[in-house]
Amino acid sequence: MQGYGKIAMATGPHMMLEKACPTPVCGVDEAGRGPWAGPVSAAAVILNPRKVPKGLNDSKKLTAKAREELELEIKAHAVSWAVGFASVAEIAELNILHAAGLAMRRAVEALHIQPVFALVDGNYRFKLPCDVKTVIGGDGLSKSIAAASILAKVARDRLMHEMDVLYPGYGFAAHKGYGAPVHMRALKELGPCEIHRMSWEPVRLVMAERA
């Protein structure tokens, strides 16, 4: 993996990991482990090696506009793609790690072509309906994982825009449920809403203060 890392620093994500795997192989990544509110999302993508969109990278390194443009290209040219979510209730029941794994499994199971192998960002081997290889920093090493990171991020951001309409005053459209001064102020003024993760320490502290 160190060799892959050296190549990635020079060239960004590539398809070397995919070429070393049985096919079809999908990339899998999640978005939204850290926010105080909202679900966790995950995506699975089987790229067409002949039609890989240019500019794929870790979603966190791309602008919102670039992510949205790449989302269209990924969906247009991928062999198969899917997005899955795990709800706030499931996060509370399972914990965030296993809820992320549930979202990943839902994404992989929703692919219309089932992969025989999955490259998963991170170091935790989730139970998926195919063989799994974990890749630390995978969204910067594998184009398939990078594509999944983009779809997961855009899908979750879009959902949080909808939540901003349903639960006005918290600023979800801007911060997507992550910790931010405006989010903390809203929590103190309004209290938590239905999509807040009640076990998260900032939310728990505000609830204790308001009790």
JOHUQUI-V28575 format. One line per field, one symbol per residue. phi: phi as a letter, one per 40 degrees, with the letter a starting at -180 (. if undefined). psi: psi as a letter, one per 40 degrees, with the letter a starting at -180 (. if undefined). burial: 1 if it has 24 or more other ideal C-beta (glycine too) atoms within 12 Angstrom, else 0. A space follows every 50 residues. Layout:
phi: ???
psi: ???
burial: ???
This chain:
phi: .ccdccccccbgdabcccccbcbcbbcbabagccccagcbbabbbbcccc bcdcgcaddccbcdccccccdcccccbccaaabbbbcccccccbgccccc ccccccccccccbcccabcbchbbcccbcacbbcbcgccbbbcccdcccc ccccccdcccccccccbchcgdccbggccadcccccdccbgcbccccccc ddccccccccc
psi: ddddddddddeaiaeddddeiiiihiihiihfdeieiiiiiiihhhihee fhiiehihdeeiidddddddddddddeidiiihiihidddddddiddddd dddddddddehehhieihhhhaehgihifiihhihhfdeedhdddddddd ddddddddddddddddgieefdddefeihidddddddddeiiadeigdeh ddddddddde.
burial: 00010001000111111100101111111111111111111111111100 01101111100100011001101110111111111111011000010011 11111111111000101111110001010101111011111111111111 11111111111011001001111011111000110110000110111101 01100100000
